[in-house]
Amino acid sequence: MKYEFTVEDPITEEEALARVAELGWHGLAFDVSIDTDEELHWHEFAVEAWVISGSGSFADQHGNVTEVSAGCHLKQPAGHLHRDLAGTKTRVVIGTDLPVSEWTQPINKPPE
């Protein structure tokens, strides 16, 4: 599964939440702070995410590392294998095609 990653001009949290609303998706803003590399995992929902502030990195199932900072925009399909890497400290806005109330646990699902 492929994901799309672009670097745009930084936007505010409010602007990102407005973009989520335009998609008709469910928005959430939160801080990400990763002290140790996460295990490879996937989510049951598709995501569009904007980095509002901070920096960090994530890796895909092939080990390709992507650096992120304010202005980065990610489109990730449900089921995409990835992991956030140590040192990531960001404020993000995500939009998902499933409301939080429908997410099953664990949110980070292990590879099958």
C-alpha positions in Angstrom: 0.0 0.0 0.0 1.3 3.4 -0.9 1.0 6.6 1.0 1.3 10.2 -0.3 3.7 12.6 1.4 4.0 16.3 0.5 5.6 19.4 2.1 3.5 22.5 1.9 3.5 25.9 3.6 2.8 25.4 7.3 -0.9 25.8 8.3 -2.6 26.4 11.6 -4.5 23.8 13.6 -7.7 25.5 12.7 -6.9 25.5 9.0 -6.1 21.8 9.2 -9.3 21.0 11.0 -11.2 22.9 8.4 -9.6 20.8 5.6 -10.6 17.6 7.5 -14.2 19.0 7.7 -14.1 19.7 3.9 -13.3 16.0 3.4 -16.3 15.0 5.5 -13.9 13.1 7.8 -13.4 13.1 11.6 -10.8 15.5 13.0 -8.5 15.3 16.0 -5.6 17.4 17.1 -2.9 16.1 19.5 0.7 16.0 20.5 3.0 13.1 19.5 6.0 12.4 21.7 8.0 9.3 20.8 10.9 8.3 23.1 11.6 4.8 21.6 11.0 3.5 18.1 7.5 2.1 17.7 6.9 -1.4 16.5 5.7 -1.7 12.9 1.9 -1.4 12.9 -1.2 -0.5 10.9 -4.5 1.2 11.6 -8.0 0.2 10.5 -8.8 3.7 9.2 -7.4 5.9 6.5 -5.7 9.1 7.6 -4.9 12.5 6.3 -2.4 14.2 8.7 -0.8 17.7 8.9 2.2 18.5 11.1 1.4 21.8 12.8 4.7 22.1 14.7 7.7 20.2 15.8 9.7 17.6 13.9 10.3 13.9 13.8 10.3 10.9 11.5 8.5 7.7 10.6 9.5 4.6 8.6 7.5 2.3 6.3 7.7 -1.5 6.2 10.7 -1.4 3.9 12.7 0.8 6.3 12.4 4.0 4.2 12.6 6.9 6.7 10.6 10.1 6.1 11.5 13.3 8.1 8.6 15.5 9.1 8.2 19.1 10.2 5.6 21.9 10.1 3.8 21.9 6.8 4.1 18.2 6.1 1.0 16.5 4.8 0.4 12.7 4.8 -2.3 10.7 3.1 -2.2 7.1 4.4 -4.6 4.3 3.4 -6.1 2.0 6.1 -3.8 -1.0 6.6 -0.5 0.8 5.7 2.4 -0.5 7.7 4.5 2.1 9.5 6.2 3.1 12.7 7.0 6.5 14.3 10.7 6.8 15.3 12.3 8.0 18.5 12.8 11.7 18.9 9.5 12.6 17.2 7.9 15.5 19.0 5.1 17.1 16.9 1.6 18.7 17.1 -0.5 17.1 14.5 -4.0 17.2 13.1 -5.4 14.0 11.7 -8.6 13.3 9.8 -9.9 9.8 9.6 -12.6 8.1 7.6 -13.9 6.4 10.8 -15.0 8.2 14.0 -12.9 7.6 17.1 -15.9 5.8 18.7 -15.6 3.0 16.0 -11.8 2.4 16.4 -11.1 -1.0 17.8 -8.3 -1.8 20.3 -5.4 -1.8 20.0 -5.3 1.2 17.8 -1.8 0.2 16.6 -2.4 -3.3 15.1 0.6 -5.6 14.6 1.5 -6.9 11.2 -0.3 -10.1 10.3 
